[in-house]
């Protein structure tokens, strides 16, 4: 890949896609291609095929997906399964049919079994049952991983799947109905602070352990995977370190400056007990994360404050 290569970033307005665009622009790549959903519906197969025929991208980053937290996955299982299958099937097939040199498919750590050995290795895929609260999204992403693997095996395609851990950062979704745990906590603690430090209620027991990666780090991993020959088809992308949800809440509460009480609604689901990634495969390739969690949360809260008037609620 050189500076003149045409690179298509699907999902460029989302948290991951926008971070990839920022990274590529910083590295001097200017021949970037993207479309708003109003301009190109990635669920429309003929439209996607026509786009690839017209633009002929050399490289593709698939950061487009229907995403959300436990509540969104629980309430909209059909959308999370069917729409994600449509999006990735169209993109991966079009990339193959139009001879794209390299495709980076982005998934999620939720592809691994609920009770996978910790830390979770790439070999854990399909060795056990999924976490029920996000199985619909996970099944779609597993299908994408297998499509990439099949194209490498049958057609020797230089395509790669990256499975990030829980992501956060600029352009995250802060809607309390559809967001993931970290941005939801930022929003809850901020709103409670602004309302006179009212108590904050959080889901579950606070005991599950989670790993978090700043979105700029995953963008760096995407760039690394675009510009280096990758030995395998599947890589975990994370920090290799995790904390309890309760510790995360305390960290965010301190950064936001909320002085009220925290109450835990143990009637709500905890989700998977622990989700820690084994990131040794990516380390062996030569890539590691750089943004520590506390620093990343501070950066994200600063972005949230600067953009709070423009942050819209996301509805499915």
JOHU-V810848 format. One record per pair of residues at least 24 apart in sequence whose C-alpha atoms are under 8 Angstrom apart, sorted by the first residue. I is the first residue (numbers start at 1). GAP is how many residues later the second one is. If there is no record, write none. Layout:
# JOHU-V810848
[[I & GAP] [I & GAP]]
This chain:
# JOHU-V810848
[[1 & 225] [1 & 226] [3 & 25] [3 & 26] [3 & 27] [3 & 28] [4 & 25] [4 & 26] [4 & 27] [5 & 24] [5 & 26] [5 & 52] [5 & 53] [5 & 54] [6 & 25] [6 & 26] [6 & 27] [6 & 50] [6 & 51] [6 & 52] [6 & 53] [7 & 24] [7 & 25] [7 & 26] [7 & 50] [7 & 51] [7 & 52] [7 & 53] [7 & 54] [8 & 24] [8 & 25] [8 & 26] [8 & 49] [8 & 50] [8 & 51] [8 & 52] [8 & 53] [9 & 24] [9 & 25] [9 & 51] [9 & 52] [9 & 53] [9 & 54] [10 & 24] [10 & 25] [10 & 50] [10 & 51] [10 & 52] [10 & 53] [10 & 54] [11 & 25] [11 & 51] [11 & 52] [11 & 53] [11 & 54] [12 & 24] [12 & 51] [12 & 52] [14 & 49] [14 & 50] [14 & 157] [14 & 158] [15 & 153] [15 & 154] [15 & 155] [15 & 156] [15 & 157] [15 & 200] [16 & 47] [16 & 199] [16 & 202] [16 & 203] [17 & 46] [17 & 47] [18 & 153] [19 & 196] [19 & 197] [19 & 200] [20 & 196] [20 & 199] [20 & 200] [20 & 202] [20 & 203] [23 & 193] [23 & 196] [23 & 197] [23 & 200] [24 & 199] [33 & 24] [42 & 44] [42 & 45] [42 & 48] [42 & 49] [43 & 40] [43 & 43] [43 & 44] [43 & 47] [44 & 42] [44 & 46] [45 & 45] [48 & 42] [48 & 43] [48 & 46] [49 & 41] [49 & 45] [52 & 42] [52 & 43] [52 & 46] [53 & 45] [56 & 42] [56 & 44] [57 & 43] [58 & 41] [58 & 42] [58 & 43] [58 & 44] [59 & 41] [59 & 42] [59 & 43] [59 & 44] [60 & 35] [60 & 40] [60 & 42] [60 & 43] [60 & 44] [61 & 42] [61 & 43] [61 & 44] [61 & 45] [61 & 161] [62 & 26] [62 & 29] [62 & 41] [62 & 42] [62 & 43] [62 & 44] [63 & 42] [63 & 43] [64 & 24] [67 & 70] [68 & 110] [68 & 111] [68 & 112] [69 & 109] [69 & 110] [69 & 111] [69 & 112] [70 & 63] [70 & 64] [70 & 108] [70 & 110] [70 & 201] [71 & 106] [71 & 107] [72 & 105] [72 & 106] [72 & 107] [73 & 60] [73 & 61] [73 & 63] [73 & 64] [74 & 59] [74 & 60] [76 & 240] [77 & 59] [77 & 60] [78 & 58] [80 & 56] [80 & 57] [80 & 60] [81 & 55] [81 & 56] [81 & 58] [81 & 59] [82 & 58] [84 & 53] [84 & 56] [84 & 57] [85 & 55] [85 & 56] [85 & 58] [85 & 59] [88 & 56] [89 & 55] [92 & 55] [92 & 56] [96 & 55] [96 & 61] [101 & 56] [101 & 57] [101 & 58] [102 & 55] [102 & 56] [102 & 57] [102 & 58] [102 & 124] [103 & 55] [103 & 56] [103 & 57] [104 & 55] [104 & 56] [104 & 57] [104 & 58] [104 & 118] [104 & 121] [104 & 122] [105 & 39] [105 & 40] [105 & 43] [105 & 54] [105 & 55] [105 & 56] [105 & 57] [106 & 55] [106 & 56] [106 & 57] [106 & 58] [107 & 34] [107 & 37] [107 & 38] [107 & 54] [107 & 55] [107 & 56] [107 & 57] [108 & 30] [108 & 33] [108 & 54] [108 & 55] [108 & 56] [108 & 57] [108 & 58] [109 & 54] [109 & 55] [109 & 56] [109 & 57] [109 & 127] [109 & 166] [109 & 168] [110 & 24] [110 & 25] [110 & 28] [111 & 27] [111 & 28] [111 & 30] [111 & 31] [114 & 158] [114 & 159] [115 & 157] [115 & 158] [118 & 156] [118 & 157] [118 & 158] [118 & 159] [118 & 160] [119 & 121] [119 & 156] [119 & 157] [119 & 158] [119 & 159] [120 & 155] [120 & 156] [120 & 157] [120 & 158] [121 & 115] [121 & 156] [121 & 157] [121 & 158] [122 & 112] [122 & 113] [122 & 114] [122 & 156] [131 & 140] [131 & 141] [133 & 138] [145 & 89] [148 & 85] [149 & 84] [152 & 81] [159 & 74] [160 & 65] [160 & 70] [160 & 72] [160 & 73] [160 & 74] [160 & 75] [161 & 72] [161 & 73] [161 & 74] [162 & 60] [162 & 72] [162 & 73] [162 & 74] [162 & 75] [163 & 71] [163 & 72] [163 & 73] [163 & 74] [164 & 49] [164 & 54] [164 & 72] [164 & 73] [164 & 74] [165 & 46] [165 & 47] [165 & 48] [165 & 71] [165 & 72] [165 & 73] [165 & 111] [165 & 112] [166 & 44] [166 & 45] [166 & 46] [166 & 47] [167 & 45] [167 & 46] [167 & 47] [167 & 48] [168 & 44] [168 & 45] [168 & 46] [168 & 47] [168 & 132] [169 & 45] [169 & 46] [169 & 47] [169 & 127] [169 & 128] [169 & 130] [169 & 131] [170 & 45] [170 & 130] [170 & 133] [170 & 134] [173 & 140] [173 & 141] [174 & 137] [174 & 139] [175 & 137] [175 & 138] [175 & 139] [178 & 136] [178 & 137] [182 & 66] [185 & 64] [185 & 67] [186 & 66] [186 & 67] [186 & 70] [186 & 115] [189 & 63] [189 & 64] [189 & 67] [189 & 69] [190 & 66] [190 & 68] [192 & 66] [192 & 68] [193 & 63] [193 & 64] [193 & 65] [193 & 66] [193 & 67] [197 & 61] [197 & 62] [197 & 63] [198 & 62] [198 & 63] [199 & 61] [199 & 62] [199 & 63] [199 & 64] [200 & 60] [200 & 61] [200 & 62] [200 & 63] [201 & 61] [201 & 62] [201 & 63] [201 & 64] [202 & 60] [202 & 61] [202 & 62] [202 & 63] [203 & 61] [203 & 62] [203 & 63] [203 & 64] [203 & 65] [203 & 66] [203 & 67] [204 & 60] [204 & 61] [204 & 62] [204 & 63] [204 & 64] [204 & 65] [204 & 66] [205 & 41] [205 & 59] [205 & 60] [205 & 61] [205 & 65] [206 & 38] [206 & 39] [206 & 40] [206 & 41] [206 & 58] [206 & 64] [207 & 37] [207 & 38] [207 & 39] [207 & 63] [207 & 66] [208 & 36] [208 & 37] [208 & 62] [208 & 63] [208 & 64] [208 & 65] [208 & 66] [209 & 33] [209 & 34] [209 & 35] [209 & 36] [209 & 64] [209 & 65] [209 & 66] [209 & 67] [210 & 32] [210 & 33] [210 & 34] [210 & 35] [210 & 64] [210 & 65] [210 & 66] [211 & 27] [211 & 28] [211 & 29] [211 & 30] [211 & 31] [211 & 32] [211 & 64] [211 & 65] [211 & 66] [212 & 26] [212 & 27] [212 & 30] [212 & 81] [213 & 25] [213 & 26] [213 & 76] [213 & 78] [213 & 80] [214 & 77] [214 & 79] [214 & 82] [217 & 72] [217 & 73] [217 & 74] [218 & 71] [221 & 66] [221 & 67] [224 & 63] [230 & 55] [235 & 44] [235 & 46] [235 & 47] [236 & 41] [236 & 42] [236 & 43] [236 & 45] [236 & 46] [237 & 40] [237 & 42] [237 & 45] [238 & 39] [238 & 40] [238 & 41] [238 & 51] [239 & 38] [239 & 40] [239 & 49] [239 & 50] [240 & 36] [240 & 37] [240 & 38] [240 & 39] [241 & 35] [241 & 36] [242 & 33] [242 & 34] [251 & 43] [252 & 45] [255 & 42] [255 & 43] [256 & 45]]
